[in-house]
């Protein structure tokens, strides 16, 4: 299930319960996010309050960390989870995607054109 940061108002502060309900995630997930660096409002112990702007920024940074940059002739290998070059002659165009076979693990690879 994907979380949508647009459901969070950036000018509002949320408790953990309100935030978990708004995003549709478990309260334990929010606790893990706080351990990973999600900023809380200082001085608030119970309930723990989190600024909406900080949540949106944290989710944006989390998404950017998962992105894998590709060079011009590289594909995303679905088995290796890394940017790899294709085996010669294995590249095919299917709709708006290019598919190929990985040089390293012989797994499926894809790239959006």
C-alpha positions as CSV (number, residue, x, y, z in Angstrom):
1,X,0.0,0.0,0.0
2,X,1.4,3.4,-1.0
3,X,1.2,6.3,1.3
4,X,0.1,9.7,-0.2
5,X,1.9,12.7,1.3
6,X,-0.7,15.0,-0.2
7,X,-3.2,13.9,2.5
8,X,-1.1,15.8,5.0
9,X,-1.6,19.5,5.5
10,X,1.9,21.1,5.8
11,X,0.7,23.9,8.2
12,X,-0.9,21.5,10.7
13,X,0.6,19.4,13.5
14,X,-0.5,15.8,14.0
15,X,-0.4,13.3,16.8
16,X,0.8,9.8,15.9
17,X,-2.8,8.4,16.0
18,X,-4.1,11.2,13.6
19,X,-1.1,10.7,11.3
20,X,-1.5,7.0,11.1
21,X,-5.2,7.3,10.3
22,X,-4.6,10.0,7.6
23,X,-1.8,8.0,5.9
24,X,-3.4,4.6,6.4
25,X,-0.3,3.1,8.1
26,X,0.3,1.5,11.4
27,X,1.4,3.6,14.5
28,X,4.5,1.3,14.7
29,X,5.6,2.5,11.3
30,X,5.5,6.1,12.5
31,X,7.6,5.1,15.5
32,X,10.2,3.6,13.2
33,X,10.1,6.7,11.0
34,X,10.8,8.8,14.2
35,X,13.8,6.6,14.9
36,X,15.0,7.0,11.3
37,X,14.9,10.8,11.6
38,X,11.4,12.1,11.3
39,X,11.4,15.4,13.3
40,X,8.9,15.8,16.2
41,X,7.9,19.0,17.8
42,X,10.3,19.6,20.8
43,X,8.8,19.8,24.2
44,X,5.7,17.6,23.4
45,X,6.0,14.3,25.3
46,X,2.3,13.1,25.4
47,X,1.0,13.1,22.8
48,X,4.0,13.3,20.5
49,X,3.3,15.9,17.9
50,X,4.7,16.0,14.4
51,X,4.6,18.9,12.0
52,X,2.9,18.2,8.6
53,X,5.7,19.9,6.7
54,X,8.3,17.6,8.3
55,X,6.3,14.5,7.4
56,X,6.0,15.5,3.8
57,X,9.7,16.3,3.6
58,X,10.6,13.0,5.3
59,X,8.5,11.0,2.8
60,X,9.9,12.9,-0.2
61,X,13.5,12.2,1.0
62,X,12.6,8.5,1.6
63,X,11.3,8.2,-1.9
64,X,14.4,9.8,-3.4
65,X,16.7,7.4,-1.6
66,X,15.0,4.4,-3.3
67,X,15.5,5.8,-6.8
68,X,18.2,4.2,-8.8
69,X,19.9,6.5,-11.4
70,X,20.4,4.9,-14.9
71,X,23.0,5.9,-17.5
72,X,21.9,6.1,-21.1
73,X,22.4,2.4,-22.0
74,X,21.6,0.9,-18.6
75,X,18.4,-0.9,-17.4
76,X,17.0,-1.7,-14.0
77,X,17.6,-5.4,-13.3
78,X,14.6,-6.7,-11.4
79,X,16.6,-9.5,-9.8
80,X,19.8,-7.6,-8.8
81,X,17.8,-4.4,-8.0
82,X,20.7,-2.4,-9.6
83,X,21.5,-0.5,-12.8
84,X,23.1,-3.0,-15.2
85,X,23.9,-3.3,-18.9
86,X,22.0,-5.7,-21.1
87,X,23.4,-8.8,-22.9
88,X,24.0,-8.1,-26.6
89,X,21.0,-8.9,-28.7
90,X,18.5,-9.3,-25.9
91,X,16.9,-5.8,-26.1
92,X,13.3,-5.7,-27.1
93,X,10.8,-2.8,-27.3
94,X,7.4,-3.5,-25.8
95,X,5.0,-0.5,-25.9
96,X,6.8,2.4,-24.0
97,X,9.3,0.0,-22.3
98,X,12.5,-1.6,-23.3
99,X,13.1,-5.0,-21.9
100,X,16.3,-7.0,-21.9
101,X,18.3,-9.7,-20.1
102,X,20.9,-8.9,-17.4
103,X,24.6,-9.5,-18.2
104,X,25.3,-10.4,-14.5
105,X,22.4,-12.7,-13.4
106,X,20.4,-13.4,-16.6
107,X,17.4,-11.8,-14.9
108,X,14.7,-9.6,-16.5
109,X,15.4,-5.9,-16.9
110,X,13.3,-3.0,-18.0
111,X,13.5,0.7,-18.8
112,X,10.8,3.2,-19.6
113,X,11.5,5.0,-22.9
